[in-house]
Amino acid sequence: MSAQPAPSRPGPDRRSSTVPKRTSILPKPSSIALDPSVLIAQHAQITGTHPITLGPNTVLHPHSRISSALAPVVLGEGVVVYERAKVGVGLGPDLDAESRRSSMRSSGGTIRSDGVVLGRNVVVEANAIVEAAEVGEGSVVEVGAVLGRGCVVGKYCTISPSSIVAPNTRLPDYTVVYGGSEHRLDKTLQLRPEILDAKMAVHRKQLEMFKKLVPNQVAKWTV
């Protein structure tokens, strides 16, 4: 039996594709202000129609999402947004009718939608959603937690994993939200400033580590 001839290899012209690369169809913000020290990882999303401001040493991890589709977004110095976390009005789950009425009654008005402001050194962990009007300095929104629209969160608060803070809730400084919606004060951070200083020192070291380990794609957003 004669051997079958080996199939010929395709030429260079057949191997190269002429199909253009896909480009994002998501709208870019009308204006975006970036400090030169910002770190934006590959696949981070920044979209919307209102202004977005990223302060010094802000870090956006891969697949994090910042949206100004409905209102402006401001991230202060040292803010970290982890993988698949979302920051912006309109990114959270829809409330059912009764929950929406209840939140409006408790706040004495309509849900605020004038934007999202994250203070200095705020951390938003993986899969968390932040629609809050304001999150104070040093606060941490842990894995899968949700801050509803119009919330005002004080300084050095901790929103424990998978907890949900209803729209227009106000949390004082050093509040810990746990068990879904229970609240308590973190007396340790409140009364022992040396522990708070140590916590912020760890955060600063993390920012330095990210700059060494995460490739920066900020140039994509400055052209």
N, C-alpha and C positions, 0 to 999 in steps of 0.2 A: 504494500500500500504506500503510495507516494505521500510525502509529508505536505501538509497544507502550508501555503506561504503565510508568513507572519503579517498581520495587518500593518499597513504603513502608518507612521505617526503623523498626525496633522501638522501642517505647516504653521509657522508663527502667526500668519494672518488669520488662520482658523481658530487658534487658541485664544487670541485676544478678543475681548468682548467690546462691541461698539455701543452697548446699552448704557446710557448715562446713569450716573449714580443718583440715588434717590435723595431729594432734599426735603427738609422739614417743611410741612405746610402750616405749622403752628405760627401764630402771629408773634412778632417780636414786640417788646414794649415800645411805646411812643418815645420814651427817653429812658436811658439807663445810665446811672452814675456809678462808676467803679473806682474804688481806691486802688492805687497801683499794687498794693500788697494782697489783694483778693486772690483766693485760690478757688478755681472752678474746675472740677474734675470732668473728664469725658463723660458724655451722656447726661450731665445735669441739664435740666430744662429751665429756661427763663422765658416766660411768655406773658402776653397780656396787652392791654391797650393804655394802661395808666403808667406813670413813672415808677421805676424801681431803683432803690439806692442800696448799694452794698458798701458797708464801712470797712475800715482798715482790718486786715487779717481775718475777714470773713472766709469761711470754708464751706463750699457746696460739694458734697460727695456725689459719686455716680448715681444717676437715676433719682436724685432729689429734684423737687419741683417747686419753683417759685412762680406764682401767677398773679398778675395785676389786672386780670380780665374785668373785675368789677370795682377795684379800688387800689390805690397805691400801696406799695410794700416798702418798708425801710428796715434793713438789717444793720444793727449797730456793730461797733468794733468787737471782734473776736467771736462773733456768732458762728456756730457750727450746725449745719443741717445735714443729717446722715442719710444713708441710702433709703430711697422710696418714701422719705418724709415729704410732706406737702405744707407749704406756707402760702396763704392768700385767701381772701374772701371768696366763697363759692366752691371751695374744694372739699368741704366736709360732707358727711352724709345728711340727707334731707331729714328734717324732723317731721314726725307725724303731727297732725293738726292739733291734738290735745297738748302735746309737749310744747309746740310753738306758742299756743295760747297761755300755757302755764308760765313759760319763760318771759313772755311779755308782761303778764300780770305782776310777776315778781320784780321786774325791773321798772315797772311804772311807765313803760313807753314802748317804742318800737325798737327792733334790733338795730344796733349801730352797724353801719357798713362804710365807714369813712376811711378804712384802710387797716393795715397791720403794721405794728411797730414792735420789733424785738430789740430789747435793750442790750447793753454791753455784756458780752460773754454768756448769752443765752445759748442753751444746747437743745436741739430738737432731734431726738433719737429716731431710729429706723421705724418707718411706717406710722409715725405720729402725724397728726393733722392739726395745724394751727390756723384758725380764723380769727383769733383774738384781736381786739383793738390794740392792746398793749400787753407786753410781757416784760416784767422788770428785770433789772440787771442780775445776772448769775443764776437765773431760774433754769430748771431742767424739765423738759417734757419727755418722759421716758417712752419706751418702745410701745407703739400702738395706742398711745393716749390721744385724746381729742380735746382741743380747746374750742368751744363753740364761738360763733360770731358775736362780736361785741364784748367779749370777756376782758376784764382788766385784772391782770395778775401782778402781784407785788414783787419785790426783790427777793431773791434767794429762796424761791418756792420750788417744791418738787411735786410734779404730777406723776404718780406711780404708773407702772405699765398697765395699759388697757383701761385706765380710768377715763371718765367722760365728765367734762365740766360744761354745764349747760350754758346756752347763750346768755350774755349780759351778766354773768356771775362776776362778783368782785371778790378777790382773794387778797387778804392782807399779807405783808411781808412775812417770810419764813413759814408760810403755810405748806403743809404736806397733804396732798389728796391721795387717799388710798382706799382699797376695797371697793373700787368703782366710783364712789362719790362721798366717802367719809372724809372729814377734815380734822387736822390737829396742827398745833404749832410746833416747829422744830426748835425746842429750847436750847439744844446744843449749839446750833449755829447762831442763835440769837444772843446767847449769853457768853459764848467763848469765841472771841474774835480771832484767836490764834488758829482755831480749827478752820474758820472761814478763809483765813489767809492761806492756809495749807491747801485747801480745796482749789482756790483760784490759782495757786502756783502749779498744781497738777494740770489745770486747764491750759495754762500758758505753755507748759512743756508739750502737751498734746498738739497745740497749734504748730509748734516748731517741728514735731515729728511728722505731721501731715505734709508740711512743705518739703520734707525730705523724701517722703514715700509716695506721694500722690502726684502724678504728672499734671501740670497746670495747663488748662486749655483757655485761659482768660483771653488770649489774643483773638479768639473767635468772636468775642463780644466787644472788642474795641475797634474793629474795622468798620 
